[in-house]
Amino acid sequence: MPRVQQSSLESFTEALLVALDTPQTLAPDIADSLVTADLRGHSSHGVRRLVSKYAGEITEGKIEPSAVPRIERADGPWALVDGNLSYGQLAGRLAVDTAIDRASEHDIGLASLKRVSHIGRVGEYAERACEEGMAFVGFVSNPGSAWVAPPGSTQRRFSTNPIAIGVPTFGALEFPLVADLSTAQVAHGKIKERAANGEAVPEEWLVADSGESMTDPTVFEESGTGAIAPLGGRTAGYKGFNLSVMTELLTANVADGTVSGMSDVIWGNHATFFVVDLEAFTTPDQIADRADAIAEYVRSTDFSADRTPGAAAEGDETLLPGEAEYATTCRCRDEGIPFSSVDAASLADLARREGVREEFIQITFY
């Protein structure tokens, strides 16, 4: 797969955002968020989203490219952020930064978020809190966006409703411990990415209307049939389903929003971010010691015996939460970011239609 340099991709993304009527003052933060997703190895949430989602939502009026999120209400350790139909990355950053500020003053901070489009990779906000030495728990829902079936069903009923948890390591490791996961078997963006690139998906991801596995993501995207399986699949899908339902209820109640099944569902993401100043409860040295101990414990796992087959069992070691993203980031900074030819061509076509100067396109992709 071709690779592109981070700086070139950032310049191109900013230029394309500006061409999509995004103010020059806002474009760098949005571009940084999107490119960082690519840098971390999560291209499903990266720059390709400008073609696969955001440009269309700008046309539909679901994203107002010049809008800025705002703090609607605040009291003590909590705040409510109105996304104001801005780019979700701007709203997500305001929400986590507000929660960090509240935690700095009150030891615990909470920020809820409403009225905003896709907020991007939730792990970004966990990393942002960890950079300030704080722990993070985030819940995100998208009521009314139906892709995931409850266990035993093939009907699309819920969104993928992700959860993220982050814990800083205060130098014990080269990266924070961050878990960022969908409550479905997979994020919808990864299915869209596979469909765009003509790649099949694993049998455990999708279920057809017949109840059989579906491996063609293009059929899923274009036909409206089939559903994403809940996290845990056929064996333990009730766990992912329960997490999804509770995530939607929690975020809606804290953001004073809506849930699937209501007649007046509010479009877009709801989110609840909890941030904890760990130094109010323990010391940096103790935090580092715990991170080091759990890392050594995980890395000493015995892999000499035969393993259960499956994608999750590949390799001869268990990576810590956030370790794969750290390793990918290091490699991408040295060698460039892998970028599919299909996505590059789609982005180039959009950029040309929007009047982006050819030099940005050529330097980035060719």
C-alpha positions in Angstrom: 0.0 0.0 0.0 1.4 3.5 -0.9 2.5 5.7 2.0 2.1 9.4 2.4 4.0 11.8 4.7 2.2 13.2 7.7 3.0 16.8 7.0 1.8 16.5 3.4 -1.5 14.8 4.4 -2.0 17.5 7.0 -1.5 20.3 4.5 -3.8 18.6 2.0 -6.5 18.0 4.6 -6.5 21.6 5.7 -6.7 22.8 2.1 -9.7 20.5 1.5 -11.4 21.6 4.6 -11.1 25.2 3.7 -12.4 24.4 0.2 -15.4 22.9 2.0 -16.1 26.3 3.5 -14.3 25.6 6.8 -12.7 28.7 8.3 -8.9 28.8 8.2 -8.9 29.2 11.9 -10.7 25.9 12.5 -9.2 23.7 9.8 -5.9 22.9 11.5 -7.5 21.3 14.6 -9.9 19.2 12.5 -7.1 18.1 10.1 -4.9 17.2 13.1 -7.6 15.0 14.5 -8.3 13.2 11.2 -4.6 12.7 10.3 -3.8 11.5 13.8 -6.4 8.7 13.4 -4.6 7.7 10.2 -1.3 7.9 12.1 -2.6 5.6 14.8 -3.6 3.0 12.3 -7.4 3.8 12.4 -7.8 5.0 8.8 -11.6 4.2 9.1 -11.8 7.3 11.3 -9.2 9.4 9.4 -9.1 11.7 6.4 -11.2 9.3 4.2 -14.2 10.5 6.3 -14.2 13.7 4.4 -15.3 11.8 1.3 -17.3 9.0 3.0 -19.3 11.2 5.4 -18.5 14.8 6.1 -18.7 16.4 2.7 -22.2 14.9 2.2 -23.3 16.0 5.7 -22.2 19.6 4.9 -24.3 19.5 1.8 -27.3 18.1 3.8 -26.9 20.8 6.5 -26.0 18.3 9.2 -22.5 19.9 9.6 -22.2 23.7 9.6 -18.5 24.1 8.6 -18.1 27.5 10.2 -19.9 26.6 13.5 -18.1 26.6 16.8 -19.2 24.5 19.8 -20.0 26.2 23.0 -20.5 25.4 26.7 -24.2 25.7 27.2 -24.3 25.1 31.0 -21.7 24.6 33.7 -21.8 24.2 37.4 -19.1 22.9 39.7 -17.4 19.7 38.3 -19.8 19.3 35.3 -20.6 21.0 32.0 -22.9 20.6 29.0 -21.4 21.3 25.6 -23.7 22.1 22.6 -21.9 21.0 19.5 -23.9 23.6 17.5 -23.7 21.3 14.4 -19.9 22.0 14.2 -17.4 19.3 13.2 -17.5 16.6 15.9 -13.8 16.8 16.4 -14.0 20.4 17.6 -16.9 19.6 19.9 -15.1 16.5 21.3 -12.0 18.5 22.1 -13.9 21.2 23.8 -15.8 18.6 25.9 -12.7 16.7 27.0 -10.7 19.9 27.6 -13.6 21.3 29.7 -13.8 18.0 31.7 -10.0 18.3 32.3 -10.4 21.8 33.5 -13.1 20.8 35.9 -11.1 17.9 37.2 -8.2 20.2 37.8 -10.4 22.2 40.1 -12.7 19.5 41.6 -10.6 16.3 41.2 -13.4 14.9 39.0 -14.8 16.5 35.9 -17.7 15.5 33.7 -18.7 17.0 30.3 -21.6 15.9 28.2 -22.0 16.7 24.5 -25.0 17.0 22.2 -26.0 18.2 18.8 -23.0 17.2 16.8 -22.0 15.0 14.0 -19.5 12.1 14.2 -16.9 13.0 16.8 -14.1 10.8 15.4 -11.9 8.4 17.2 -12.9 8.4 20.9 -9.5 7.2 21.9 -8.1 10.7 20.9 -10.0 12.2 23.9 -8.7 9.6 26.2 -5.1 10.3 25.0 -5.7 14.0 25.5 -6.7 13.5 29.2 -3.8 11.1 29.8 -1.4 13.8 28.5 -2.6 15.9 31.4 -2.0 13.0 33.9 -5.7 12.3 34.2 -7.8 9.2 33.7 -10.7 9.1 31.2 -13.9 7.2 30.7 -16.0 8.1 27.6 -19.3 6.9 26.3 -20.7 7.9 22.9 -24.0 7.1 21.2 -25.8 7.9 18.0 -29.5 7.5 18.6 -31.6 6.7 15.6 -28.6 5.4 13.6 -29.4 1.7 13.2 -26.6 -0.7 12.2 -26.3 -3.2 15.0 -28.7 -6.1 15.7 -29.5 -7.3 19.2 -28.3 -10.9 19.9 -30.6 -13.4 18.1 -31.9 -10.9 15.7 -30.9 -9.7 12.2 -32.7 -6.3 12.4 -30.6 -3.1 12.6 -31.6 -1.4 15.8 -28.7 0.5 17.4 -25.6 2.4 16.5 -22.1 1.0 17.4 -22.0 3.2 20.6 -18.3 3.1 21.5 -16.7 3.3 24.9 -13.1 4.5 25.7 -11.0 4.3 28.8 -7.6 5.9 29.3 -5.1 5.7 32.2 -1.8 7.6 32.2 1.4 5.8 33.1 3.6 8.7 34.3 6.6 7.5 32.3 6.4 3.8 33.2 5.5 3.1 29.6 6.2 5.1 26.4 2.4 5.4 25.8 -0.8 5.8 27.9 -3.0 2.8 28.4 -6.0 3.4 26.2 -8.9 1.1 25.2 -11.2 2.4 22.5 -13.9 -0.1 21.4 -17.2 -0.4 19.8 -20.0 -2.1 21.6 -20.6 -3.9 18.3 -18.2 -6.5 16.8 -16.6 -3.6 14.8 -17.0 0.1 14.1 -19.2 0.9 11.2 -16.4 3.0 9.7 -14.3 -0.1 9.3 -17.0 -1.8 7.3 -17.4 1.2 5.0 -13.6 1.2 4.5 -13.6 -2.5 3.5 -16.4 -1.9 1.1 -14.7 1.1 -0.6 -11.5 -1.0 -1.0 -13.3 -4.1 -2.3 -12.2 -6.2 0.7 -14.2 -8.9 2.5 -14.9 -8.8 6.2 -14.5 -11.6 8.8 -17.4 -13.9 9.2 -18.0 -12.7 12.8 -18.7 -9.1 11.9 -22.0 -9.1 9.9 -25.1 -11.2 10.0 -27.3 -11.5 6.9 -31.1 -11.4 7.0 -31.1 -15.2 6.7 -29.1 -15.5 9.9 -25.9 -16.6 8.1 -22.6 -14.7 8.2 -22.2 -12.0 5.6 -18.7 -11.3 4.3 -19.4 -8.8 1.5 -19.5 -5.3 3.1 -20.6 -3.7 -0.2 -23.9 -5.7 0.0 -24.3 -4.5 3.6 -23.7 -0.9 2.6 -25.8 -0.8 -0.6 -28.6 -3.2 -0.1 -29.7 -2.1 3.4 -29.8 -5.8 4.4 -28.0 -7.5 7.2 -26.7 -6.0 10.4 -23.5 -5.7 12.5 -23.4 -8.3 15.2 -23.1 -7.0 18.8 -19.8 -7.3 20.6 -19.4 -10.9 21.6 -21.2 -12.2 18.5 -23.2 -15.4 18.6 -21.7 -16.6 21.8 -21.7 -13.6 24.1 -23.5 -10.9 22.1 -25.7 -10.0 25.0 -22.7 -8.4 26.6 -22.1 -5.9 23.8 -25.9 -5.4 23.5 -26.2 -4.5 27.2 -23.3 -2.1 27.0 -24.8 -0.4 23.9 -28.2 0.1 25.5 -26.8 1.4 28.7 -24.4 3.7 26.8 -27.3 5.2 24.9 -29.3 5.7 28.0 -26.4 7.2 30.0 -25.4 9.7 27.3 -29.0 10.8 26.5 -29.8 11.4 30.2 -26.6 13.4 30.9 -26.8 15.4 27.7 -30.6 15.7 28.0 -30.9 14.1 24.6 -33.0 11.3 23.0 -32.7 7.6 22.6 -33.6 5.2 19.8 -37.3 4.5 19.8 -38.4 8.0 20.7 -40.6 9.8 18.1 -38.4 12.9 18.1 -34.9 11.5 18.0 -32.2 14.2 17.9 -29.8 13.4 15.1 -26.1 13.1 15.8 -23.7 12.0 18.6 -24.3 12.2 22.3 -21.3 11.8 24.5 -20.4 11.7 28.2 -16.7 12.2 29.2 -15.6 11.5 32.8 -12.1 12.7 33.8 -10.4 11.9 37.0 -7.3 13.7 38.5 -5.6 10.6 39.8 -3.2 12.6 41.9 -6.1 13.5 44.2 -6.2 9.8 45.1 -2.7 8.5 44.8 0.8 9.6 43.7 2.5 9.6 40.3 5.1 7.1 41.5 2.4 4.7 42.5 0.5 5.2 39.3 3.7 4.4 37.4 4.4 1.4 39.6 1.0 -0.1 38.9 1.3 0.5 35.2 4.7 -1.2 35.2 3.5 -4.1 37.2 0.5 -4.9 35.0 2.6 -4.5 31.9 5.1 -7.0 33.1 2.4 -9.3 34.2 0.7 -9.2 30.7 4.0 -9.6 28.9 5.0 -12.6 30.9 2.0 -14.5 29.6 2.9 -18.0 28.3 2.2 -18.5 24.6 4.1 -21.7 24.2 1.0 -23.9 24.0 -1.3 -24.3 21.1 -3.7 -21.3 20.8 -7.3 -21.1 19.9 -7.4 -20.0 16.2 -8.8 -16.6 15.2 -7.7 -13.1 14.3 -7.5 -12.1 18.0 -5.1 -14.9 18.7 -2.5 -14.1 16.0 1.0 -13.4 17.1 3.1 -14.6 20.0 2.4 -11.9 22.6 -0.5 -9.8 24.0 -0.3 -6.1 23.4 -1.3 -3.7 26.1 -4.2 -1.3 25.4 -2.8 1.5 23.3 0.4 -0.3 22.4 -0.6 -1.2 18.9 -1.4 2.4 18.2 1.9 3.6 19.7 3.9 1.1 17.5 1.9 2.1 14.4 2.5 5.8 15.1 6.2 5.3 15.4 6.4 3.4 12.2 4.2 5.9 10.3 6.3 8.8 11.4 9.4 7.1 10.1 8.0 5.6 6.9 4.8 7.5 6.1 1.2 6.7 6.6 -0.3 3.8 4.6 -3.0 5.1 2.4 -5.2 3.0 0.0 -5.1 4.0 -3.6 -8.9 4.0 -3.7 -9.2 6.5 -0.8 -6.4 8.6 -2.3 -8.3 8.8 -5.7 -11.6 9.6 -4.0 -10.0 12.4 -2.0 -8.2 13.8 -5.0 -11.5 13.8 -7.0 -13.3 15.6 -4.2 -10.4 18.1 -3.8 -10.4 18.9 -7.6 -14.2 19.4 -7.6 -13.9 21.8 -4.6 -11.1 23.8 -6.3 -8.1 22.7 -4.2 -4.9 23.6 -5.9 -3.3 20.8 -7.8 0.0 21.1 -6.0 -1.5 20.0 -2.7 -3.0 16.9 -4.4 0.1 16.0 -6.3 2.5 16.5 -3.3 0.3 14.4 -1.1 -0.7 11.4 -3.2 1.5 11.2 -6.3 
